[in-house]
Amino acid sequence: MSVIPPTMRAWTFDQAGTPENVLKFNSTKPTPSPPIGSNVLVRVSYVALSSACTDLMNNIPSMLRHSAIPELDFSGFIAQAGPKAPSELSPGTAVFGTIPVLSAVLFGAGALAEYVVVPAGNVIIKPKTVRLSEAAGLTSLAHTAILMVERAKITAGDRVLVHGGGGDIGAMALQIAKGAGAEVMVTCSESKINMVLQLGAEKVCLASRSCLYINLANGITQLQAIDYRANHPLAKFLSKHYGQQQFDVILDTVGSQDLYEHSPAYLNLSGVYVNVGHIGVSTVLTVWRWLKNSVYPRLLGGVPRKFIQFSAIPTKERGEKIATLAAENGIDILVDSTFKLEDALLVS
């Protein structure tokens, strides 16, 4: 059994704000106490940096912050296991997992450190075919993507639009929807075209020039090119080009109120709009629009399309499903860059 040092390196913050303004590197942060019950102590190898955690840092009141550690998703090795932890989570086992949100919010017990303590139910044994760097990005993002597809009840033959298909959740969602047999179109930036086509998108709508491409056996063929600036906003573009062949499902990972409000022009009457992005410049506005979109009756001016929004809480069962998908090459995990712990702020 390896010796657990009394202190560890970690990034911490004491007040709300952006990472570059509030994060500090602490080389003598006390290492978590040995795990009790069914908890496990994990020696962290990789942490997935996410915009969701940046939002938490910006919005959580400073009164709840004292030497708090950011980020949720990680991969690494079991260093110690509590007396009631499952036997398969023995020291040295490679795992991936996530910090419980309440622990992160109330106690500042995040993942951007050398060691973390989490409940056994929050870690999954890493598939042998998945690298540790890839596994770090499997938890919250993949949970959210799987839930989007499940809530939308996507089946073979459905026409699906993934708004923000070049982002972390969007890249997962398009693969899972494609795996369910759907025809998938995505919106993304020009720099992400090759990536999303590689992941299985049928067509790509560029956020910059609004070009449509299709991935054919002999390569990528441009179908049409439209000046996006002359056809802004995106809702107008979709109305024009998908008014006759409407989508069955829209998976919005960005959070566009405009896209939802105009969706009757390109989303089937029985279609579903699933959103996991912020649909407002503030949390209050996002919650208000969430309620309005979900319950406001169409007779009083509500949008006549079903709206679903949720916050995904990772579960053991879904985590194991993610591990199986990754092991069977059902999803590709794309790692953009890796940094040393002390250089994490360079990513912000």
N, C-alpha and C positions, 0 to 999 in steps of 0.2 A: 504494500500500500504506500502511495506517494505521500510525502510530508506536505501538509497544507500550511503555507506561510501565514503569519499573523496579519500581514498587511498585503494589499494588492494595488494594482494600478487601475484607475477608473476615471471616466469623465463625469463631472458633477456640475450641478447648478443650484443656486439658492433663490432665484427669482424668475418670474415669467419673462419671456423674451425670445428672440431668435438665437439659434445655436451660436453664431459667430459673436454675439454680444454677451451671452450669459454662461456658456460652457467653460469650465476650467479643468485642466488635467491634474489629477490628484495621484501622486505616486505612493502615498502612504494611507490609502483608504483602508479601514479595518476589514479584513476578510470576513464574510458571513460565518456565524457560529455553525458548528456541526449540525447536520439535519436531524430533526426529530420526527417521530411518527413515520409517515410514508413519504416524507420529503426527500429530495436528493440534492446534493451539492454537485454542480457541474463546473468543470474547468472549461471556460469558453474558448473556442477556437475562432469562430467567426460570428459577427453580428450583422444583421441586415438593417441598413439605415432606411427609414421610411418618412414620407411626408406626414403621415398620421401622427407620428411622435413629435414632429416639429410643431404641429397644430396643438398638441397637448402642452408642449413647453410654452407656447404663446398664450394659452387660454387658462391654464390652471393658476389660481391665485397664489401669490408669493407666500401667503401665510401657511400653505401646505408644503412649502419647499424648504428643506434644510439638507444640504449636501446630497441632493437627489441624483440618481443615475438615470439617464434617458434610455430609450429604445426597449423593444419587446422581444424580437425574434433572434434566435441564436442557434449555433450548433457547437458541439464539443464532446467531452468525455465525462462520464460519471467519475467524480473524485471520491465521494462518500455517499453511502445510502443509509437512510434512516432505518430503524429496526423493523418497521412495518412495510418498507418498500418492496415491490415485487422482486423476486429472486433474479429475474432476467436483467434488472437494472443494477448489475454489480459493478464495482469500480473497474474502469477501463472500457466500459461499453460506450460506443459512439452513438450519440443521440442528436436530435434536433427538437426544438420546442419554443415555447413562448412564456413570457412573464404574465401572470394573471393581471388584468387591467387594474383591478382594485389595489393590488400590491404596488403597482407602478404609480398610480394616482395618489393614494393615501400615504404610502410609505416611501415613495421614491426609489423603490427597489427594481431598477431597470437592468438591462443586459449589457450595456456598454462598459464592461469591466472584465477582469480576469476570472472571477468566480461569481456564480449566482446560485441561490437556493430556490427551488420550485417544487410544487407538489408532483408526485410521480405521474399523475394524470396529465400533466402539462408537457411531458417529454415523450417522444416516439423514437424507437430504435432506428437508426439510420440504415437505409438499404445499402448493401455492399457496392452496388453499381453507381451510387450517387456520391459525389465528392462532398466533403465537409463545407466547402465554400458555397456549393449549390444548395445544400440542405438548409443553410441559414435562412434562405428566402422562401422556404416551403410553408411556413406555418400560417400566419395571419393572412397573407396575400392569397394563398391557395384556398384557405377556408372561405374567404369572402367570395372568390371566383366560383367555387363549387356551389355555395349557397345561392349565388345569383342564378346559375343555371338551374338549380333545383327549384327555386321559388318561381322561376319563369316556366317551369315544366317543359323545357325544350326537348323536342323529339326529332327523329330523323325526318328530313325534308323541310324543316322550319327555316324561314328566311330570317336571319339574325343580324342586327347591326350592333357592333361593339364600339361605343363612343369612347375614344382614348385607348385604342388597341395597342398603342406603342408603349403604354405605361406598365407599371408592375402588375396591378390587378388585371388590367385589360389583356395583357399578353397571356396570362393564365386563363382568363375567361374565354378568349377566342379558341384556345386549344381544347378546353373542356367541352365547349359548345360544338366544335368541329368533331370531337370524339363521339358526341351524341348523334352525329349524322346530320347536323344542320349545315346550311349554306351560310357562310359567314362573311359579312363585309365589315370593314373597320374604318374609323377615322384615325388619322395619326399625322405626325409631322413628316416632312419629306425625308428626313434622316433615318426614319424608322421603316421605310417601305420594304427593304429587303428582309428585315427582321420579321415583320408580321407575315410576309408571304412565306418565309421559311417555316413559320409556325403553323401555317395552314389556312390563312385567310384567302378567300376567293377573290375579293376585290378590296382595293384600298382607296379611300377618299383623302386626298392630301389637304392638310389644314392650310398649307401655303398657296398652292396653285389649284387645288381641287381637281386633280387628275384622277381618272379611274384606270386601274390596271387589272388584268386578270392573269392568273398564274396558269399558263398552258404547259403542255408536255414539252414544248420546244422553247420554253422561256417565258419571259414577261412581255405581254403585248399591250401597248397603250390603246385603250378603246376611244377615249376622247379627252380633250384638254379644255378646261374652262378657267378663265381668269377669276380666281376666288374673290378678289377685291371688287369685281364688278357683279358678283353674285352673292355677296355677303347679305345676311347671315347664313349659317349652315342649314338652318331650317328651310330657307327659301330654295337652296340648292337641292336638298332632299325632296322637297315638294315637286320640283320640276322634273327630277330624274327618277323618282320612285313613287310618284303619285299613282301610276297604273299597276306597278308591281310592288305592292306595299310589304313592309316587314311584318313578321309575326311577333317578333320580340325585339326590344331595344334594351341593351345592357349599357347603362351610362355609368362609367367609372370616373367621369370628370365632375358631373353635377351641373347640368344646364337646364335651368328653368325654362328658357326660351325653346329649347329642343322639345321639352315635354308639352308645353302649351300649344305648340304647332303640330304635335304628333298626329292628330287625326288626318293630316294630309299625306302621311307616309307610313302610318301604323294601322294595321287592320282593326276593324271595329272590335273584334274579339282579342286583339293583341294585348301584350303586357309590356309596361315600361318599368324596368327595375333600375333603381338608382342607389349608388353607394357614395357618391361624391357630395361635396358641400354645395347646396343650392342657394347660397346666400353669402354675403360678405361677412356675416357674423353668425355665431351659433344660434342666437335668438331668431334671426331671419330664416335660417335653415330649418329650425324646428317648426316655425310658423308655416312655411311653404310645404313641409312634410305633411303636416296636419291638413292643410288646405287641399293639397293634391290627392290625399288619401280619402278624405271624407266629404269634401264639398260637393253637393249634388249637382249633376249636370243640368237639372231643370233651373238652377239658380246661376248658371254660367260656369259651372265646373267643367273641366276637360273630360270629354266622354271616352277616356281610355284608362284602363286599370293602372294604378300607380303603386309600386311596392318600394319601400325603403327600409333598411334594417342596419343594425350594427352586429357584425358577426362575432360570436364568442367561440373560440376554438374548443373543440371537444376531442376526447380520446378516439372515439369512433371515426370521426371525420379525419383526424390526423393519420390514422392507420390507412384510411382510404387514399389519402394523399401519398403516403409512403408507397402503397401498392402501385398507384399510377406512375410515380417516378421510377420505381423499380422496373416496371414493364414498358418504359419509354412512352407512357401515355401522355406525359407532359415534358417539355424541355424547360430547364431552368437556365436562364441566361444571366451570366455574371458579367457586369460591365467592367468593374475595377475592384481591386482589393488594396487595402492600405494597412499599415501597421497601426496598432491601437493608438499610439501617441500622435499619429497623423490623421486621425478620423475627422478632425475639424476641416481638413482640406476638401472634404466631400461636400460640405455645406454650401 
